C-alpha cells in the first residue's frame, strides 16, 4: 500500500510537469532576494538555485511591475527575501539591459517551498569588484548612476548580490516634505550612496528623524538593481537589504 501510494504521488507529479511543459509554462525555483517597490506595484528578483542565474519575473504592463495578485503565493503571503519559491513563467522578456526578465504565467500562484540558509546565501554572492561603472553621481547620490550609453552595451546582469563592508541608512528631506531613504555603504573600498526601494526598510525608517542610522549585523547582504532609464542615466538602486 505504501509503495503504491508513493508511485501514485510520483506519477501525479510527473503528469503535472508534463502539463506545464505542454502549456508552454516554465517553473523555476528561485530564492527571493528582493521584493521592492516599483511605481504602484512590486519588482521581485531572485536567483535560480539550480543555475545561480538571476530571474526577474515581470508582467506585460508597460513597465513590467507586478501587482499583489501576481506575486501572492499559495499560502496567501507575499514572498520576502530568503523565501525559496517556485515561480511560473512563460517566455524571456529582455528589456534593454535587463536580460533576466521573464513574463509571468498569469493566474498561476507561486509556491513557497522553504527558507534559504545563511551558508547558501553567501555562495550566491556575485563575483564583482564594483557596481558596474563608477564615477557618475547624482546631486544626492554617490556613484549611483551610469550613463545610458554604457547600459545599452548590455552588462552581463542588471542585478547584483553583494556583501558590503559597512552600511548606514540615511533619512533625508525630500520634495514637498517627503522623506527619502538612502543607503550609504562601502564595497571593495569604494563609497556608494544609493536610493532604497526595499519597502521593509522604507517603512521602518520613514518615521525616523532626519539623520544617519548605522546598521550593525554579523551577516549583511545587498541586492543592487539598475533601474529604468531616466534622463539619460540608469540609476543603481538598493532593492533588497538582508540583515542576519
ZADRENKE-623065 format. One record per residue (C-alpha): residue number from 1; residue in three letters; chain; x, z, y. Coordinates in steps of 0.5 Angstrom, whole numbers, plus 500, padded with zeros to 3 digits. Layout:
BEGIN
torke:torkol:marba:xx:zz:yy
NUM:ALA:A:X:Z:Y
...
***
This chain:
BEGIN
torke:torkol:marba:xx:zz:yy
1:UNK:A:500:500:500
2:UNK:A:506:502:505
3:UNK:A:509:495:503
4:UNK:A:503:491:504
5:UNK:A:502:495:511
6:UNK:A:509:493:513
7:UNK:A:508:486:511
8:UNK:A:502:485:515
9:UNK:A:505:488:521
10:UNK:A:511:483:521
11:UNK:A:506:478:519
12:UNK:A:502:479:525
13:UNK:A:508:480:530
14:UNK:A:511:473:528
15:UNK:A:504:470:529
16:UNK:A:504:473:536
17:UNK:A:510:470:537
18:UNK:A:508:463:535
19:UNK:A:502:463:539
20:UNK:A:506:465:545
21:UNK:A:511:459:544
22:UNK:A:506:454:543
23:UNK:A:502:456:549
24:UNK:A:509:455:553
25:UNK:A:510:462:555
26:UNK:A:516:466:554
27:UNK:A:517:473:553
28:UNK:A:524:476:556
29:UNK:A:526:484:555
30:UNK:A:529:486:562
31:UNK:A:531:492:565
32:UNK:A:528:493:572
33:UNK:A:533:494:577
34:UNK:A:529:493:583
35:UNK:A:521:493:585
36:UNK:A:522:492:592
37:UNK:A:517:491:598
38:UNK:A:516:483:599
39:UNK:A:512:481:605
40:UNK:A:505:484:603
41:UNK:A:507:485:595
42:UNK:A:513:486:591
43:UNK:A:519:483:588
44:UNK:A:521:485:581
45:UNK:A:528:484:579
46:UNK:A:532:486:573
47:UNK:A:537:483:567
48:UNK:A:535:481:560
49:UNK:A:538:486:555
50:UNK:A:540:480:550
51:UNK:A:544:476:555
52:UNK:A:545:480:561
53:UNK:A:543:475:566
54:UNK:A:538:476:572
55:UNK:A:531:475:572
56:UNK:A:526:475:578
57:UNK:A:519:474:576
58:UNK:A:515:470:582
59:UNK:A:508:468:583
60:UNK:A:506:461:585
61:UNK:A:505:464:592
62:UNK:A:509:460:598
63:UNK:A:514:466:598
64:UNK:A:513:468:591
65:UNK:A:511:475:592
66:UNK:A:508:479:586
67:UNK:A:501:483:587
68:UNK:A:500:490:584
69:UNK:A:495:486:579
70:UNK:A:501:481:577
71:UNK:A:506:487:575
72:UNK:A:502:492:572
73:UNK:A:504:494:565
74:UNK:A:499:495:559
75:UNK:A:500:503:561
76:UNK:A:497:501:568
77:UNK:A:503:503:571
78:UNK:A:508:499:576
79:UNK:A:515:498:573
80:UNK:A:520:503:576
81:UNK:A:528:502:576
82:UNK:A:530:503:569
83:UNK:A:524:501:565
84:UNK:A:525:496:560
85:UNK:A:519:492:560
86:UNK:A:517:485:556
87:UNK:A:515:480:562
88:UNK:A:511:474:560
89:UNK:A:514:468:564
90:UNK:A:513:460:564
91:UNK:A:518:456:567
92:UNK:A:524:457:571
93:UNK:A:523:456:578
94:UNK:A:529:456:582
95:UNK:A:528:456:590
96:UNK:A:534:454:594
97:UNK:A:540:459:592
98:UNK:A:535:464:587
99:UNK:A:537:461:580
100:UNK:A:534:467:577
101:UNK:A:527:465:579
102:UNK:A:521:464:573
103:UNK:A:514:463:574
104:UNK:A:510:469:571
105:UNK:A:505:467:566
106:UNK:A:498:469:569
107:UNK:A:493:474:566
108:UNK:A:499:477:561
109:UNK:A:500:484:562
110:UNK:A:507:486:562
111:UNK:A:509:492:557
112:UNK:A:514:498:558
113:UNK:A:518:499:552
114:UNK:A:523:505:554
115:UNK:A:527:507:559
116:UNK:A:535:505:559
117:UNK:A:540:510:558
118:UNK:A:546:511:564
119:UNK:A:551:508:559
120:UNK:A:547:502:558
121:UNK:A:546:501:566
122:UNK:A:554:502:567
123:UNK:A:555:496:562
124:UNK:A:550:492:566
125:UNK:A:554:492:573
126:UNK:A:557:485:576
127:UNK:A:564:484:576
128:UNK:A:565:482:583
129:UNK:A:570:484:589
130:UNK:A:565:483:595
131:UNK:A:558:482:596
132:UNK:A:558:474:596
133:UNK:A:561:473:603
134:UNK:A:563:478:608
135:UNK:A:565:477:616
136:UNK:A:558:476:618
137:UNK:A:554:482:621
138:UNK:A:547:482:625
139:UNK:A:546:486:631
140:UNK:A:544:492:627
141:UNK:A:548:491:621
142:UNK:A:555:490:618
143:UNK:A:557:485:613
144:UNK:A:549:484:612
145:UNK:A:548:476:612
146:UNK:A:551:470:610
147:UNK:A:550:463:614
148:UNK:A:545:459:610
149:UNK:A:550:453:609
150:UNK:A:554:457:604
151:UNK:A:548:460:601
152:UNK:A:546:452:600
153:UNK:A:552:452:596
154:UNK:A:548:456:591
155:UNK:A:552:462:589
156:UNK:A:552:464:581
157:UNK:A:547:469:583
158:UNK:A:543:472:589
159:UNK:A:542:479:585
160:UNK:A:548:484:584
161:UNK:A:548:491:581
162:UNK:A:554:495:584
163:UNK:A:557:502:584
164:UNK:A:558:504:591
165:UNK:A:564:509:593
166:UNK:A:559:512:598
167:UNK:A:552:512:600
168:UNK:A:549:514:607
169:UNK:A:541:513:608
170:UNK:A:540:512:616
171:UNK:A:534:512:619
172:UNK:A:534:508:625
173:UNK:A:529:507:631
174:UNK:A:526:500:630
175:UNK:A:521:496:634
176:UNK:A:514:499:637
177:UNK:A:517:506:635
178:UNK:A:517:504:628
179:UNK:A:523:507:624
180:UNK:A:528:502:620
181:UNK:A:531:505:613
182:UNK:A:538:502:612
183:UNK:A:544:504:607
184:UNK:A:551:505:609
185:UNK:A:556:504:604
186:UNK:A:563:503:601
187:UNK:A:564:498:596
188:UNK:A:571:496:594
189:UNK:A:574:499:600
190:UNK:A:569:495:605
191:UNK:A:564:498:609
192:UNK:A:557:495:609
193:UNK:A:550:497:613
194:UNK:A:544:493:610
195:UNK:A:537:494:610
196:UNK:A:533:497:605
197:UNK:A:527:494:601
198:UNK:A:526:500:596
199:UNK:A:519:503:597
200:UNK:A:521:509:594
201:UNK:A:527:510:599
202:UNK:A:523:508:605
203:UNK:A:517:513:603
204:UNK:A:522:518:602
205:UNK:A:526:518:609
206:UNK:A:521:514:613
207:UNK:A:518:521:615
208:UNK:A:525:524:617
209:UNK:A:528:525:624
210:UNK:A:533:519:626
211:UNK:A:540:520:623
212:UNK:A:544:519:617
213:UNK:A:543:523:610
214:UNK:A:549:522:605
215:UNK:A:547:521:598
216:UNK:A:551:525:593
217:UNK:A:550:523:586
218:UNK:A:554:523:580
219:UNK:A:552:516:578
220:UNK:A:550:511:583
221:UNK:A:548:504:583
222:UNK:A:545:499:588
223:UNK:A:541:493:587
224:UNK:A:543:488:592
225:UNK:A:539:481:593
226:UNK:A:540:475:598
227:UNK:A:533:475:602
228:UNK:A:529:469:604
229:UNK:A:533:464:609
230:UNK:A:531:467:617
231:UNK:A:534:464:623
232:UNK:A:540:460:619
233:UNK:A:542:466:615
234:UNK:A:541:469:609
235:UNK:A:540:477:609
236:UNK:A:543:482:604
237:UNK:A:538:487:602
238:UNK:A:538:493:598
239:UNK:A:533:492:594
240:UNK:A:534:498:589
241:UNK:A:537:505:589
242:UNK:A:538:508:583
243:UNK:A:541:515:583
244:UNK:A:542:519:577
***
